[in-house]
Amino acid sequence: MNVDDVVAEKIAAARARAEAAKRRRAAFTAARQRGLAHRHAAKLRNQASARTADGSAEDNLSPADDIDDVVIEVTEAEWHDGARAALARLGLTYAELEDQARRRDFTSAQAHSLWTSIGDTVNLQLLEENS
């Protein structure tokens, strides 16, 4: 066995380790996304069952209604209204939140959560309308 063979084996082993790590990260990311989707669906179900439109407490869902594929569609205006309200609750502007995200230094867990939720999906023109 010569030096070239040893080097080739080490390179092949390093490539195999890198590929295995890449597969593990992809599997972890997919599992995390599934978990987050289930968590968000459960949170929405809990919010829906906690209050009805008139504010009275009522459980609207039965165990048979436990559906994992909940899809809620909002308009662009509703999305921006929600983002605007969340920013107001935190006392932040979108520019401040964006700066915190760029620096990866959030002032609170809620600010980090909001950035995770809305990220760079906000249209500044629509966000500033109806402020």
N, C-alpha and C positions, 0 to 999 in steps of 0.2 A: 504494500500500500504506500503510495507516494503522497507528498504534501498536497498536490492538487486534489486528490481523492478526499483527503481529510477536510480540506476547505470546502469542497463541494457538498460533503455530508453535513457540515456545520451550517452552511447556507440553506440547504434543504430543510434541516431541522428548525432553523429560525423562521423560515417561510411557513412551515407547518404550524409552529406555535402562534405566529401572527394570524394565520387563517382561523385557528381554533379560537383565539381571543376575539376575532371579528364575529365569528358565529355565536359565541357566548353573549357578546354585547347586543347583537341583533335579536337573539332570543329574549334577553332581559328587557330590551326596549319594547318588543311586541307584548310581552307579559305585562309590562308596566302600563302600556296603552290600554290593554284589555281591562286591567284593574281600575284604571282611572275612568274608563267608560262606565263600568259597573258602579263605581262610587258616585259618579255624577248622576247616573240614572236613579240610584237609590235616594240621593239627596233631593232630586226633583220630585220623586214620589212622596218623600217625607214632607216636603214643603206643600205639595198639593193636598195631602191628607190633613195637614195641620190647620189650614184655614181655607174657608170657602170664600167666594167673592164678597159676601156680606160680612165677613170677619168672624163668623161663628166657627167654633171648633167642630169639625166633623171628619170622620174617616171615610173618604170617598172610594177607597180601594180595598178590595178583598184580596186574600192571598192568591186567588185564581187570577187576579189582574196583574200579578207580579211579572211584568214583561221586561226583558232585558234590552229589547230593541226600541227604546223610546227615542223618538226624533221630534225635536221642537224647532220649528222654523220661526225666525224673527225677521222683520224687515230691516233694512239698513238703518232706517231712522230709529227703530226700537233698539238696535244694537248700540248706536251712538248715544241714545238717551241713557241706556244702562251704563255705558262707560263713563258718561258725564256724571251720573249720580254716584258711581263708585269713586271717581276721582274727588268729587265734592266731599264725600264721607271721610276720605283720607286727608282732605285739605291739601291736595296736590294738583298741579297742572299736569297735562300730558307731557309737556316738555321736561318737567322735573322728574316724572316717572321714567321717561325715556333715558334721561341722563343717569339716573340710578341704575337702570338696566345696563347701560353702556359700561358704567364703572363696576357693575356687579356688586354694588354696595347699597342695599335697600334699607330704608329707614325703619321698616317694620315687616313682619311676616305677611301682613295684609297687603302691603305694597308689592311684595314679591309675588304673592298669589294673584293680584290684579294683573301684573305684567304677564304672568304665565297665562292668564285667561285671555287678555286682549292683545298682548304683544304689539306688533306693528301693523295690526289689521285696521287701525283707526284712520279715517280720513279726516285730517285736521280741519278742513273747511266745514264738513258736516258736524264735527265735534263742537266747533265754535258757534254754529247756528243755534238759535234758541237758548243761548246760555243765560 
